[in-house]
Amino acid sequence: MSDYAVVNPATGETVKEYPSISDAELDTAIGTAEDAFRDWSQNSSVAERAAIIRRVGEFHVERREELADIIIREMGKPREQAMRALKRAASAKNFVLRNEDVKAVLDQLERWNRQPASRFAGRLDLARIGMSGHSFGGVTTQAVSGQSYARGGQRYVDGRIDAAIVFSPSSPQRGSARDAFADVRIPWLVMTGTEDQAPIGDTVEGRLKVYPALPPGGKYELVLDGAQHSVFTDRPLPGEQGERNPGHHRAILAISTAFWDACLEQDPAARAWLDGRGPRSVLAPADRWQHK
């Protein structure tokens, strides 16, 4: 059976060859996929399926450089065109939809908690809700937990959220950081690195504008020396150079856990650790930690 070749139309280069399949094999594959979809649809909730789809969207943004390279090889597109296509994934429309997703999830959790027939009935502690996100997910976290926007002072805040951690925070694209974050009333912990840059997103300089603009009271900032954008993920992102520092993950885990315990559990020991010398015990000398 012959192979099917994927050819870069701009260069004539064969990118990869795949084995062809017969009509019967194609019918079998389609049938298997249809059975799997039917089983997944019947045995998973809307919320579970939505979470998976959202995660696919996050991977699309996180791995945009790798995806851009694939588009370039398969379609012969210039890099600029490929990156423009990927930037649409982080569009204003998707930003609003992600904010609305948070409200929809919290609304559904409240319904499940009230419904006697739900397996979650009375088991969800919705009086203590924390929100966190990385990169574009961090933009969503900022929006639903306190940020204001220059266009008419628009806000997407959900008052049910009690504390937030923002990994790779972003300064506003319009207006001043001071105006954007002046009304953040709940505890925030922002984490970034001295090399935390992404092809689509804020610069290190922009990320460092967020903490100074936050009002005092339960606000924390961690800046990890030498940490790149992938420090908050489980693997390096395409294009990143250098070795990952295993000490960074230990620090992220210790400090974020103490933050949640202090702000959601109201644990006095965690609060004392967080506001005292605790964080410095898990950080390198060049890492920066501050709170107000």
C-alpha positions, 0 to 999 in steps of 0.5 A: 500500500502506498504512503501519503506524503505531506509536502511543504508547498513553498519549498517542495520538501517532504515533511512526513509520510503516512501509510494510506488505508483501505476503505474498509479500514477507514469505515472501521476507524470511523465506527470506533470513533463514533462509539467512543464519542457516544460513550463519552457523551453518555458517561461524562457531564457537560462540565467535564467535557467543557473542561477538556475542551477549554484545556485543549484551547489552553494547549493551543495557546501554550504550544503556539510556537510549535503549532506555528512551525507545523502550519509553516511546514504543512501549508507553506505559510510565512511565520507572520501569517501562522502567528496571526492565525494563532493569536486569534485564539487569544482574541477579545471574543474568547476573553469574554467567553472564558470569563463567562465560563467561570460564572457558568461553572460556579452557577452549576456547582451551586445547582448541584450543591442544592439538588438532592439527587446530585452526587455533589449535594451538600458536599461542596464548600462554596463559601471558600472559592479560589481561582488560579490560572497561567498566562491566558488563564491568568488573564481570565483569573485577573478579570473575574477576581478584581481587574477593571478595564479602561473601556467604560470601567467594565468589570467581569468580577464574580463576587463568589471568588475569595482569593486568586493566584495569577501565574504570569500576570499581565498588565492592561493593554489600555489604561494604567495598571493603577486604574486596572487593579485599584479595586482588587479587594480579595487576596492575590498572589502573583507569580512570575520569573525574570525571563517570563516572556511568551510570543503572545502575551505580556513582557517581563516588564509588563508582568512586574507592573501588576503587584505595585498597582495592587492596593495593600491587604493580602497581596503577594508577589513572587519573582523567580530568578531565571524562571521562564514562561514554562516554569508553571507548567510540567515541561519546557515550551518550544523555543525555550533555552537552558535547564529548568530549576527544580527548586522553582517548583518546590517554591511554587508548591510551598508558597501557593499551598500556604496562600490557599491555607491562609486565605481560604482555610483561615489557617493562622499557622499558614498566615504566620508562615506566609507573612513571616520568614517562611517563604524565604526558607524555600527560595534562592537568594536571587528570588524576590518575595514581597507582600503588603 
